[in-house]
Amino acid sequence: MEHLIENKMKYLFLVLLFFASTKLTAQNYHAVEGSSFAGSLGVSNNPASIVNTPFTWDIDLFSLQLTNGTNLFTIHNYSLISSAKKTTVDNNNGINKRFDDINFNINLLNARFALNRKQAFAFGANIRGYGRLKTGAYNYNDTLQDVNQFFSINDIANNYNGNFIGSSWLEGFLTYSQTIFDDSRGRLNAGITVKATRGISGSFAQLQNGTVSLNDNGTSQYYTLKTANGIYGYSYNYDGWQNSKSTTQNIRDFLITNTRGGFSFDIGAEYLIKSQAISTYFDDDNYFDYDWKIGVSLLDIGHNQYRYGNKSHSFTSPVANVTDDDLNRKFDSVSNFSNINDSLATIVNGFSSINGKFKIQNPTRLVINVDKPLGNDFYMNANLSINLSSVFSGGSKYVQELNFLSITPRWETKRWGVYLPIQYNTEGQFWIGGAFKAGPLLFGVHNLANIFSKNKMQNGGGYIAIVIRSSKMTEKKMDKRLDCPTK
């Protein structure tokens, strides 16, 4: 049964990753970061970016993005252009610090409208989520049969620790951006986004200072727990899902009744250094052109709030003489959360439930973006994302972006585009991605190895966006005193 569940979970992940990669941060939409044609897609990378775009309006009908980076496991014999019939998933053996970072966003309907060339606004609704798993270094192989064997292949002095945190939420946003000043040398645009949020899923688990001792009873060696403390919690709306209720009522309770509201905001600015080439008074086509565009933004300042679920607990230390055999017996047949709590309560001290509320800081980050036209519709973009959520959280719970640095050469016109994002993320992974734009469709993958390699599907992801745009150029506000008189 355990292997059946494990296989189902593995294939579920494959399906999710395949769906996100073959459909479609913008919010990991690396292809269009810094692009003047990004429109409503650019608002999540810098709220000021919606001013310097040539379209009167654009509407993101639907977009989806998923990113995952991990060293927990490897998917073999599968790529986006191969059959999944021989696919296998192996846990990565050896001594490692394990990690898994995942984030996704679904833009349900985002729109941007220009009031004129110096003012624009945008609005929309999104579903977003982040998960982060980190462990200390330990040795593992997938041939282990019990806890004794696990402890035996690790150093007796090893300190076991790890933490997981996940947060997902609904958000509705409103963005306003305008030109602050405009002269012959350059133009400064600034913008702000305010967001009303609803935390729909929050969870965390933390183990600290786990140590064991080796004992010998004359006939065999065994291990006992020495120290460990931990805490784990989840949002209450999972407890509110009851089979006795209708599906409609359960969904309403899960998303609204048993959740808590929140607030966050983004701020940003873009400075466009203009070309000093001489243009005629009437040559207005170069209004949106620039020699350099430098953007700075501070994103996702805020947190989501959750009520603790009924089975959230903490513990302070193991009881005396808990052996590896005890661990095998107590947790071998665990099938649900209640069983975990029942088993854990018998082997630890200070086992107590947690009540009240908890907060998870959003992926607050500083983003610096530089864009350079190279001529003939070629551009070069650099995007640096610096995580600040640990600072803004005050040492409490937080999620963060996997992005660190991306360099994206692109060829792009209003209708067509080809992109080659090159990424180096916070886990030290190096990816080369690819994307194209054809009219309203933007499609891309974060890691081209998802297509061309058969053992890289666990790292990468992708995005798709369907954006319709006005064919009309954003016009400047004219002085009506110069208009011809009407009859």
C-alpha positions in Angstrom: 0.0 0.0 0.0 2.8 2.4 0.9 4.5 1.8 -2.5 1.2 2.3 -4.3 0.7 5.7 -2.6 4.3 6.7 -3.3 3.9 5.8 -7.0 0.7 7.7 -7.2 2.3 10.8 -5.7 5.3 10.5 -8.0 3.1 10.4 -11.1 0.9 13.2 -9.8 4.0 15.3 -9.6 4.9 14.3 -13.2 1.4 15.3 -14.4 1.6 18.7 -12.6 5.1 19.4 -13.9 4.2 18.4 -17.4 1.0 20.5 -17.4 2.8 23.6 -16.2 5.7 23.1 -18.6 3.7 22.5 -21.7 1.3 25.3 -20.9 2.7 28.3 -19.5 8.1 35.3 -12.6 6.9 39.3 -14.7 6.2 36.6 -11.9 8.8 34.1 -13.3 7.7 34.9 -16.9 11.4 35.5 -17.5 11.1 36.0 -21.2 9.3 39.4 -21.0 11.0 40.8 -18.0 12.0 44.4 -18.9 10.1 44.3 -22.2 8.0 47.3 -23.2 5.6 44.8 -24.7 5.0 42.9 -21.5 2.1 45.1 -20.5 -0.1 43.6 -17.8 2.4 40.6 -17.5 5.1 43.1 -16.4 3.2 44.5 -13.4 4.3 41.7 -11.0 8.0 42.5 -11.8 7.7 46.2 -11.5 4.4 48.2 -11.1 6.1 51.2 -12.9 6.5 49.2 -16.1 2.9 49.5 -17.2 3.4 53.1 -18.3 6.2 52.6 -20.9 4.3 50.3 -23.2 2.9 51.3 -26.6 -0.5 49.6 -26.4 -3.6 51.5 -25.3 -4.7 48.4 -23.4 -4.0 44.7 -23.0 -5.8 41.9 -21.2 -4.1 38.8 -19.8 -7.0 36.4 -20.3 -5.2 33.5 -18.6 -1.7 32.7 -17.6 0.0 29.9 -15.6 3.5 29.5 -14.4 5.3 26.8 -12.3 8.9 26.6 -11.1 10.5 23.7 -9.2 14.1 23.2 -8.1 15.1 20.1 -6.0 17.8 17.6 -5.2 15.4 15.3 -3.4 14.8 13.0 -6.3 15.5 12.4 -10.0 13.0 11.7 -12.7 14.4 9.2 -15.3 13.5 8.3 -18.8 11.1 11.2 -19.3 11.1 14.5 -21.2 8.5 16.7 -22.7 9.0 15.1 -26.1 9.3 11.5 -24.9 6.8 8.8 -23.8 6.2 8.4 -20.1 5.8 4.6 -20.3 9.3 3.9 -18.9 9.4 6.8 -16.4 10.9 6.0 -13.0 11.6 8.3 -10.0 14.5 7.7 -7.7 15.4 9.3 -4.4 18.9 10.8 -4.6 21.3 8.7 -2.5 24.3 9.9 -0.6 25.2 12.6 1.9 23.5 15.8 1.1 21.6 18.8 2.4 18.3 18.3 0.8 16.1 21.0 -0.6 13.0 21.6 -2.7 11.6 24.9 -3.8 8.4 25.3 -5.7 6.2 28.2 -6.7 3.3 28.7 -9.0 0.9 31.5 -10.0 -2.3 31.5 -12.0 -3.4 34.8 -13.4 -7.2 34.5 -13.7 -7.8 37.8 -15.5 -5.4 40.8 -15.5 -5.9 43.9 -17.5 -3.9 47.1 -18.1 -5.2 50.4 -19.5 -3.4 53.6 -20.4 -5.1 56.8 -19.5 -2.5 58.6 -21.7 1.3 58.2 -22.2 2.0 59.4 -18.7 -0.6 57.5 -16.7 -1.8 53.9 -16.6 -3.5 51.5 -14.3 -3.9 47.7 -14.0 -6.0 45.3 -12.0 -6.7 41.6 -11.7 -7.0 38.5 -9.6 -4.3 35.8 -9.1 -3.8 32.5 -7.2 -0.2 32.2 -5.9 1.7 29.6 -3.9 5.2 28.9 -2.6 6.7 25.9 -0.8 10.2 25.5 0.6 11.9 22.5 2.2 15.4 22.5 3.7 17.3 19.8 5.7 20.7 19.4 7.2 23.2 17.0 5.7 22.4 13.3 6.2 23.2 10.1 4.3 20.4 8.2 2.7 19.8 5.4 0.2 16.6 3.8 -1.1 17.6 0.3 0.0 17.1 1.1 3.7 14.6 -1.2 5.5 14.3 0.4 8.9 15.3 3.3 11.2 18.3 1.3 12.6 19.8 1.0 9.1 19.3 4.7 8.5 21.1 5.7 11.7 23.9 3.2 11.0 24.9 4.8 7.7 25.1 8.2 9.4 27.7 9.6 11.7 26.7 9.1 15.4 27.5 12.8 16.0 25.1 13.9 13.2 22.6 16.6 14.2 19.3 16.1 12.3 17.3 19.2 11.4 15.0 20.4 8.7 12.1 22.7 8.0 9.3 23.0 5.6 7.0 26.0 5.0 4.3 26.5 2.4 1.9 29.4 1.7 -0.7 29.9 -1.0 -3.3 32.7 -1.3 -5.8 34.5 -3.5 -5.1 38.1 -4.3 -6.9 40.9 -6.0 -4.7 43.9 -7.0 -4.9 47.4 -8.3 -1.9 49.2 -9.8 -1.4 52.8 -10.7 1.7 54.2 -12.4 2.7 57.5 -13.9 5.5 59.6 -15.2 7.2 61.7 -12.5 9.4 63.8 -14.8 10.4 63.7 -18.5 13.2 65.8 -20.1 15.6 65.5 -23.0 17.9 63.1 -21.1 15.4 60.7 -19.6 12.1 59.8 -18.1 11.2 58.6 -14.6 8.1 56.4 -14.1 6.9 55.2 -10.7 4.1 52.9 -9.7 2.4 51.2 -6.8 0.3 48.0 -6.5 -2.0 47.3 -3.5 -3.3 43.8 -2.9 -6.1 42.4 -0.9 -5.3 38.8 -0.1 -6.9 35.7 1.4 -4.6 33.0 2.8 -6.0 29.6 1.5 -3.3 27.2 2.6 -0.6 27.6 5.2 1.6 24.9 6.7 5.0 24.4 8.3 7.1 21.8 10.1 10.4 22.2 11.9 12.8 19.7 13.5 15.8 20.9 15.5 18.7 19.4 17.3 17.9 15.7 16.6 20.6 13.5 18.0 20.9 9.8 18.8 23.2 7.5 20.9 24.6 4.1 20.0 24.0 1.3 22.5 25.2 -2.3 22.8 23.2 -5.0 24.7 25.8 -7.7 24.2 24.1 -9.3 21.2 23.3 -6.4 19.0 23.6 -2.6 18.6 20.7 -0.3 18.7 20.1 3.5 18.8 18.1 5.6 21.3 16.9 9.2 20.8 18.9 11.7 22.9 17.5 15.2 21.9 15.0 16.7 19.5 12.5 19.5 19.5 10.0 20.4 16.9 6.8 22.1 15.9 4.3 21.7 13.1 1.1 23.5 12.1 -1.3 24.0 9.3 -4.3 26.2 8.4 -7.6 25.4 10.0 -9.6 25.4 6.8 -8.4 21.8 6.2 -10.3 20.8 9.3 -13.5 22.5 8.1 -13.8 20.1 5.1 -16.5 17.7 6.1 -18.1 14.8 4.1 -21.5 15.8 5.6 -21.4 19.1 3.8 -22.2 19.8 0.2 -19.2 20.3 -2.1 -20.3 24.0 -2.6 -20.4 24.6 1.1 -17.0 22.9 1.6 -15.4 25.1 -1.1 -17.0 28.2 0.4 -15.8 27.3 3.9 -12.3 26.4 2.6 -11.8 29.6 0.6 -13.8 32.2 2.6 -15.4 31.2 5.9 -12.4 29.5 7.5 -9.7 31.7 6.1 -8.2 35.1 7.0 -7.7 38.3 5.0 -4.4 40.1 4.5 -2.8 43.0 2.7 0.4 43.5 0.7 1.9 46.0 -1.8 4.6 46.5 -4.4 6.4 49.7 -5.2 8.7 50.4 -8.2 10.4 52.9 -10.4 11.9 52.8 -13.9 14.3 55.3 -15.4 14.6 55.5 -19.2 17.8 57.0 -20.5 16.9 58.4 -23.9 18.7 58.3 -27.1 20.4 61.6 -27.9 19.7 61.2 -31.7 17.9 64.2 -33.2 14.3 63.6 -34.2 11.8 65.8 -35.8 8.9 67.4 -33.8 6.4 65.3 -35.7 8.3 62.0 -35.4 6.4 60.5 -32.5 7.1 56.8 -33.1 10.2 56.9 -30.9 8.5 58.1 -27.7 8.8 54.7 -26.1 12.4 54.1 -27.2 15.4 54.2 -24.9 19.1 53.6 -24.8 18.9 52.0 -21.3 16.0 51.2 -19.0 16.8 50.7 -15.3 14.1 49.4 -13.0 14.1 49.0 -9.2 11.1 47.5 -7.3 10.3 46.1 -3.9 7.7 43.4 -4.2 5.3 41.4 -2.0 5.7 43.5 1.1 3.2 41.9 3.5 2.1 38.5 4.9 -0.7 36.1 5.0 -2.5 35.1 8.2 -3.8 31.7 9.1 -5.6 30.1 12.0 -4.0 27.0 13.4 -5.5 23.6 12.5 -6.7 21.4 15.4 -3.8 18.9 15.0 -1.0 21.5 15.1 1.5 20.6 17.9 4.9 21.2 19.3 7.3 19.1 21.5 10.4 19.7 23.5 12.4 16.5 23.9 12.2 12.7 23.6 11.1 10.6 26.6 13.8 8.3 28.0 14.9 5.1 26.2 13.1 5.5 22.9 14.8 3.0 20.6 15.0 2.7 16.8 12.7 -0.4 17.2 10.1 1.8 19.0 10.2 4.2 16.1 9.7 1.3 13.6 6.7 -0.1 15.5 5.0 3.2 16.2 5.3 4.8 12.8 5.3 1.9 10.4 1.5 1.8 10.1 0.8 5.5 10.3 -1.9 6.4 7.7 -3.2 9.8 8.7 -2.4 12.9 10.7 -4.3 11.7 13.8 -2.1 8.5 13.8 1.0 10.7 13.7 -0.1 12.7 16.7 -1.1 9.6 18.6 2.3 7.9 18.0 4.3 11.0 18.6 2.6 11.7 21.9 4.0 8.5 23.3 7.7 9.2 22.6 8.2 13.0 23.4 7.9 15.4 26.3 6.0 18.7 26.2 3.7 17.5 23.5 1.1 20.2 23.3 -1.4 21.6 20.8 -1.0 25.1 19.3 -3.9 27.5 19.1 -4.5 31.0 17.7 -3.0 32.4 14.5 0.2 32.3 12.6 1.6 34.5 9.9 3.8 33.6 6.9 5.7 36.4 5.3 5.3 36.7 1.5 8.3 36.4 -0.8 9.4 40.0 -0.2 12.3 40.8 -2.5 14.3 43.6 -4.1 14.3 43.4 -7.9 16.8 45.3 -10.1 16.2 45.1 -13.9 18.3 46.6 -16.7 17.2 46.5 -20.3 19.4 47.4 -23.3 18.2 47.6 -27.0 20.9 46.3 -29.4 19.2 47.3 -32.6 17.2 45.5 -35.2 14.6 44.4 -32.6 17.3 42.7 -30.4 17.5 43.4 -26.7 19.5 42.2 -23.7 17.9 42.1 -20.2 19.4 41.4 -16.8 17.2 40.7 -13.8 18.5 40.4 -10.2 16.2 39.3 -7.4 17.4 39.6 -3.8 15.2 37.8 -1.2 14.3 40.0 1.8 11.5 38.0 3.3 13.6 36.7 6.2 14.4 40.4 7.1 10.8 41.6 6.9 9.5 38.5 8.8 11.5 39.4 11.8 12.9 35.9 12.1 9.5 34.3 11.8 8.0 32.1 9.1 8.5 33.1 5.5 8.6 31.9 1.9 11.0 33.2 -0.7 11.7 33.2 -4.4 14.0 30.6 -6.1 15.1 33.3 -8.6 18.4 35.1 -8.2 19.9 36.2 -11.5 18.6 35.9 -15.1 20.1 37.2 -18.3 17.7 37.2 -21.3 18.7 38.0 -24.9 15.6 38.4 -27.0 14.4 39.3 -30.4 11.0 41.0 -30.1 8.4 43.0 -32.0 4.9 43.9 -31.1 3.6 40.6 -32.5 6.5 38.1 -32.5 9.3 37.2 -30.1 12.0 34.7 -29.4 13.7 34.6 -26.0 16.6 32.7 -24.3 16.5 33.3 -20.5 19.7 32.1 -18.7 19.1 31.6 -15.0 21.2 31.0 -11.9 19.0 30.5 -8.9 19.4 30.7 -5.1 20.1 26.9 -4.9 23.1 27.2 -7.2 21.3 25.7 -10.2 22.1 26.9 -13.7 19.3 26.7 -16.3 19.0 27.8 -19.9 15.3 28.3 -20.9 13.5 29.2 -24.0 10.3 31.0 -25.0 8.5 32.4 -28.0 5.6 34.9 -28.6 3.2 34.6 -31.5 0.4 37.2 -31.4 -1.5 36.7 -28.1 0.4 33.5 -27.1 3.5 33.5 -24.9 4.9 30.0 -24.3 8.1 29.1 -22.5 10.1 26.6 -20.4 12.5 27.6 -17.6 14.9 24.8 -18.4 15.4 23.5 -21.9 16.7 20.3 -20.4 13.1 19.4 -19.7 12.8 18.9 -23.5 16.2 17.6 -24.5 17.3 15.5 -21.5 15.5 12.5 -19.9 16.6 13.0 -16.3 16.0 16.7 -15.7 12.2 17.0 -15.4 12.4 17.6 -11.7 14.2 20.9 -12.2 12.5 23.6 -14.3 8.9 24.2 -15.2 7.3 26.6 -17.6 4.7 29.1 -18.4 1.9 30.0 -20.8 0.0 33.3 -21.2 -2.7 34.4 -23.5 -2.7 38.2 -23.8 -4.8 40.3 -26.2 -3.7 43.8 -27.0 -5.1 46.9 -28.6 -3.9 47.6 -32.1 -4.0 51.3 -31.3 -0.9 53.1 -30.0 -1.1 55.0 -26.7 -1.4 58.6 -27.7 -0.2 61.7 -25.9 -2.7 64.1 -24.4 -3.2 66.8 -27.0 -3.9 70.5 -26.3 -7.5 70.9 -27.5 -7.1 74.6 -28.0 -5.2 73.8 -31.2 -8.2 71.7 -32.6 -10.0 73.1 -35.7 -13.5 74.5 -34.8 -16.4 72.2 -35.4 -19.6 73.3 -37.0 
